[in-house]
């Protein structure tokens, strides 16, 4: 298991192959095309539940018609395995709702 307090290199982040996610400095960001506000809100609710369970909280923006999620481990000033794990979970929630990553 990866050390949850170790910041990851860009190569380690790329190796995770997180579809729709991109690194922007010390954060990971993805946009999801929910198509409507109600679906976006449901995605936010599911992300919130997973964030609470993991005790790791993303920055979320809900607009019509998309959700933006930004992850970073603020306590260590970068991206860690905790961010990769939550990014995977967020992508799973989006897929379950048939919400695709938004075009860049």
Residue frames relative to the residue before (quaternion, step in Angstrom):
aa qw qx qy qz dx dy dz
X 1.0000 0.0000 0.0000 0.0000 0.00 0.00 0.00
X 0.4840 -0.6788 0.4785 0.2757 3.56 -0.96 0.90
X 0.5322 -0.6072 0.4884 0.3310 3.54 -1.19 0.66
X 0.3611 -0.7781 0.4703 0.2072 3.63 -0.47 1.14
X 0.6731 0.4738 -0.2972 0.4838 3.61 1.26 -0.15
X 0.5713 0.5899 -0.3821 0.4239 3.59 1.29 -0.04
X 0.3654 -0.7060 0.5567 0.2411 3.56 -0.84 0.96
X 0.3868 -0.7438 0.5126 0.1852 3.52 -1.05 0.87
X 0.4768 -0.6417 0.5205 0.2998 3.53 -1.22 0.57
X 0.6499 -0.4959 0.3801 0.4328 3.60 -1.20 0.29
X 0.6314 0.5313 -0.3379 0.4527 3.61 1.03 -0.72
X 0.6541 0.5034 -0.3160 0.4679 3.60 0.96 -0.82
X 0.6368 0.5153 -0.3220 0.4745 3.57 1.05 -0.75
X 0.6576 0.5089 -0.3069 0.4630 3.59 0.94 -0.88
X 0.6241 0.5583 -0.3320 0.4343 3.60 1.05 -0.76
X 0.5921 0.5855 -0.3621 0.4189 3.60 1.18 -0.49
X 0.2049 -0.8300 0.4960 0.1521 3.60 1.28 -0.38
X 0.1930 0.7911 -0.5447 0.2008 3.55 0.73 1.13
X 0.3106 -0.7833 0.5136 0.1617 3.56 -0.21 1.29
X 0.8209 0.2280 -0.1944 0.4862 3.54 -0.87 1.03
X 0.6460 0.4928 -0.3149 0.4906 3.60 1.26 -0.20
X 0.0181 -0.7880 0.6149 0.0253 3.57 -1.10 0.69
X 0.4493 -0.6675 0.5272 0.2733 3.51 -1.19 0.65
X 0.0111 -0.7547 0.6558 -0.0138 3.52 -1.04 0.90
X 0.7981 -0.1739 0.0717 0.5724 3.57 0.05 1.28
X 0.8101 -0.2200 0.1991 0.5056 3.55 -0.67 -1.15
X 0.6658 0.4665 -0.3103 0.4928 3.59 1.21 0.43
X 0.2777 -0.6774 0.6476 0.2112 3.50 -1.44 0.32
X 0.0254 -0.8164 0.5765 -0.0222 3.57 -0.84 0.95
X 0.0276 0.7620 -0.6470 0.0059 3.53 -1.19 0.71
X 0.2068 -0.7366 0.6306 0.1306 3.52 -1.21 0.66
X 0.1449 -0.7914 0.5920 0.0469 3.55 -0.98 0.92
X 0.3379 -0.7541 0.5375 0.1681 3.56 -0.80 1.11
X 0.1584 -0.8370 0.5202 0.0608 3.56 0.04 1.31
X 0.4118 -0.7439 0.4428 0.2846 3.58 1.17 -0.49
X 0.7886 -0.0491 0.0268 0.6123 3.56 1.13 -0.58
X 0.6664 -0.5451 0.3444 0.3743 3.54 -1.24 0.49
X 0.6528 0.5363 -0.3264 0.4239 3.61 0.91 -0.87
X 0.6628 0.4824 -0.3074 0.4833 3.59 0.96 -0.82
X 0.6285 0.5299 -0.3285 0.4650 3.57 1.01 -0.77
X 0.6497 0.5124 -0.3119 0.4669 3.56 0.98 -0.84
X 0.6384 0.5136 -0.3279 0.4703 3.60 0.97 -0.78
X 0.6283 0.5196 -0.3353 0.4720 3.58 1.01 -0.75
X 0.6450 0.5161 -0.3171 0.4659 3.60 0.94 -0.85
X 0.6335 0.5258 -0.3306 0.4615 3.61 0.97 -0.82
X 0.6798 0.4837 -0.2929 0.4670 3.59 0.90 -0.90
X 0.6263 0.5185 -0.3322 0.4780 3.57 1.02 -0.78
X 0.6427 0.5395 -0.3194 0.4403 3.57 0.96 -0.87
X 0.6506 0.5102 -0.3166 0.4649 3.57 0.96 -0.83
X 0.6718 0.4808 -0.2983 0.4781 3.60 0.94 -0.83
X 0.6269 0.5369 -0.3334 0.4556 3.58 1.04 -0.74
X 0.6522 0.5011 -0.3108 0.4764 3.57 0.97 -0.84
X 0.6441 0.5294 -0.3157 0.4530 3.56 0.96 -0.89
X 0.7331 0.4086 -0.2194 0.4974 3.59 1.00 -0.87
X 0.2791 -0.7604 0.5162 0.2784 3.58 1.28 -0.39
X 0.5722 0.5053 -0.3876 0.5167 3.53 1.01 0.99
X 0.1035 -0.8750 0.4723 -0.0253 3.54 -0.29 1.29
X 0.2952 -0.7657 0.5489 0.1592 3.58 -0.71 1.10
X 0.4373 -0.5851 0.5838 0.3543 3.50 -1.39 0.10
X 0.0788 -0.8119 0.5784 -0.0044 3.58 -0.77 1.07
X 0.0708 -0.7560 0.6489 0.0486 3.53 -1.16 0.74
X 0.1181 -0.7806 0.6130 0.0327 3.55 -0.79 1.10
X 0.1004 0.7625 -0.6324 0.0927 3.54 -0.76 1.09
X 0.4686 -0.5874 0.5380 0.3820 3.52 -1.29 0.05
X 0.7024 -0.3297 -0.6308 -0.0022 1.74 -1.31 2.10
X 0.6590 0.5148 -0.3436 0.4273 3.64 0.77 0.85
X 0.2964 -0.6964 0.6226 0.1988 3.50 -1.44 0.26
X 0.1306 -0.7624 0.6290 0.0771 3.55 -0.99 0.89
X 0.0969 -0.7791 0.6187 0.0285 3.55 -0.93 0.99
X 0.0534 -0.7807 0.6226 -0.0003 3.55 -0.94 0.98
X 0.1152 -0.8117 0.5726 0.0031 3.53 -0.79 1.12
X 0.1916 0.7396 -0.6341 0.1196 3.53 -1.17 0.75
X 0.3479 -0.6965 0.5794 0.2412 3.55 -1.14 0.62
X 0.2701 -0.8225 0.4832 0.1306 3.54 0.08 1.35
X 0.6274 0.5722 -0.3409 0.4034 3.58 1.07 -0.70
X 0.7702 0.2739 -0.1767 0.5482 3.60 1.17 -0.45
X 0.4705 -0.7275 0.4059 0.2910 3.58 1.29 0.10
X 0.7693 0.2772 -0.2131 0.5347 3.57 0.91 0.85
X 0.6397 -0.5029 0.4204 0.4014 3.51 -1.34 -0.32
X 0.0666 -0.7982 0.5986 -0.0058 3.56 -0.88 1.03
X 0.7190 -0.4046 0.3275 0.4605 3.54 -1.32 -0.06
X 0.5672 0.5874 -0.3893 0.4262 3.61 1.14 -0.52
X 0.6571 0.5041 -0.3065 0.4692 3.57 1.02 -0.79
X 0.6440 0.5122 -0.3257 0.4657 3.58 0.97 -0.81
X 0.6480 0.5224 -0.3174 0.4543 3.58 0.96 -0.87
X 0.6947 0.4538 -0.2859 0.4793 3.59 0.88 -0.90
X 0.5970 0.5516 -0.3651 0.4539 3.61 1.05 -0.65
X 0.6388 0.5138 -0.3247 0.4718 3.59 0.96 -0.82
X 0.6631 0.5069 -0.3025 0.4602 3.57 0.91 -0.91
X 0.6364 0.5181 -0.3246 0.4703 3.59 0.97 -0.84
X 0.6555 0.5055 -0.3102 0.4674 3.60 0.93 -0.85
X 0.6185 0.5306 -0.3369 0.4716 3.59 1.08 -0.70
X 0.6438 0.5078 -0.3247 0.4714 3.59 0.95 -0.83
X 0.6489 0.5172 -0.3208 0.4565 3.58 0.93 -0.89
X 0.6629 0.5053 -0.3076 0.4590 3.59 0.90 -0.91
X 0.6409 0.5315 -0.3261 0.4477 3.60 0.98 -0.80
X 0.7110 0.4079 -0.2391 0.5205 3.57 1.17 -0.61
X 0.4240 -0.7161 0.4378 0.3403 3.58 1.36 0.07
X 0.4080 0.6686 -0.4891 0.3837 3.53 1.04 0.93
X 0.2343 -0.7972 0.5464 0.1044 3.56 -0.64 1.15
X 0.5880 -0.5219 0.4507 0.4227 3.56 -1.22 0.35
X 0.4625 -0.6775 0.4990 0.2794 3.58 -1.02 0.82
X 0.5572 -0.5895 0.4628 0.3574 3.56 -1.15 0.60
X 0.4911 -0.6767 0.4702 0.2825 3.55 -1.04 0.80
